[in-house]
Amino acid sequence: MRIVRAGWLFLEALIAIYFAKSILFFLPFKKIRMLIHRFSNREDLKNFDVLEGKRVSAAVLRARRFVLWKRSYCLVNALALHWMLTRRGIQSSIHLGVSKKDSELTAHAWIESDGTPLIGAELKSQFTLIASLK
């Protein structure tokens, strides 16, 4: 039963990644930001469940290796995980940061729930936080 549940979770993560990539491709960021706010602004969201959060984030990390494009970007992964956690009633925040090295501007996204880093947070010290989407 556990293997079947993990399989469904993997499939959900894969679909979430493709969905996130699609909306990033087709919609302007302002519209995406409004969708995140509307989707996440629910009264029934609860505090972070560590076990469930780690299980869901592991599924996203596993599924991102099976996408058709070259690599799965941090914002795509963060959006997918945020959507999956919100579906489970768990609050999370997407954080966006920028860094400038040798006149090259780079951006990064990571996701946290109740201050617990889930995906991408290992690089957050290299970036200046510019926005948090809840």
N, C-alpha and C positions, 0 to 999 in steps of 0.2 A: 504493500500500500504506500509506503514511504517513497519508493522508486517512482511509482505512478504520479504521486503528488509533485515530486521534483521535476518530472518530465513536463507536467502541465505548467509549472512555474517557469521552466526554461522556455517553453513555447510562448507563454505570456510575455516574458522578457524580450524575446525576439520580435514579437509583434509590436511591443511598446517602443523598441529601438527603431523599427521601420516607420512607425507612426511619428515618432519624434523627428526623425530625419526628414520625413515628408513635410511636416508643418514648418520646419525650419527652411525648407527649400521653397515652399509656396507662399508662406505668409510673412509679412513684415514683422520685425521684432516687437513693435508697439502692439500689434494685434495678439501676438503670442503672450506678451506680458499680461494683457487683459484676460486672456483665456486662463492663464495660470492663476491669476488673482481670483477670478470667478469660480474656478474649479476647486481651489484650495480654501476658499472662504466659507467653510461649512461649520456648523455648530457641533456636529457629531465627531469631530476629529479629537483623538485622544493623544496622550503623551506617548513617548517612544517605547516600544516593546523591543528590547535589545535582540532577542533571539529571532523574532520575525524580521526585523530590520536587516540583520546580518544575512539571513536566509535569502531575502529578496535582493539585496545588493550583490550577493554572490551569484545569483541567477543572472543578473544584468551583466556582471563581469564575465561570466561564462558565455552568455549569448552574444556578446559583442564580438567575439572571435569568429562568428559565423555569418557576418554581414557580407554583402556583395561588394561594397566599396573597400578601398585599400585599408582604412583604419576607422575605427569608431571614435568620434570626437567626444571630448569631455562634456560639451553642452548637450549633445545627443543622449549620452549616458545619464546625465543629471536629469534631463527632462523625462526620460523613460522611467528612472527610479522614482522620481517625484510623483509621476502619474500612478505607478504601482503602489506606492505607500499610501497615497491619498485614497485610492480604491479600497485599501484595507483600513481606512479611518485613522491613519497615523500621520501626524503633522511632520512636515519637513520644510527646509528652506534651501533654495538654490542660491549660491553665492557666486558672483562674477568678479573677477579681478583682472588687472592688467599689469604688465611689466615692460620696462624698456631696457633693452640690452643692445649696445652698439648701434644706436639709432633705429633699432627694429622693435616695433611694438608687438607684443604677444598677449594673448588673452587666455584665461583659464576659467573653468566652471567646476564647482564642487558642491556637494550636497551634505547637509547635516540635519540631524533630528535631535532636538533638545540638547544641542551642543555636542552631540556625538557625531564624529565624522564618519561618513559612509563611503562615498566614492570621490576620488580626486583630491581629498584633503591633504594628502602627503606632500603636495606641491604648493599649498596655499601660502606658506611662509615666503615664497619667492614672488608673490603677487600682492598688489595693493587693491584692497576691496573697493569696488566702485558701486556695487548694487547687490541687494538681497531680495530675492523674490519668494514670497510666502504664499 
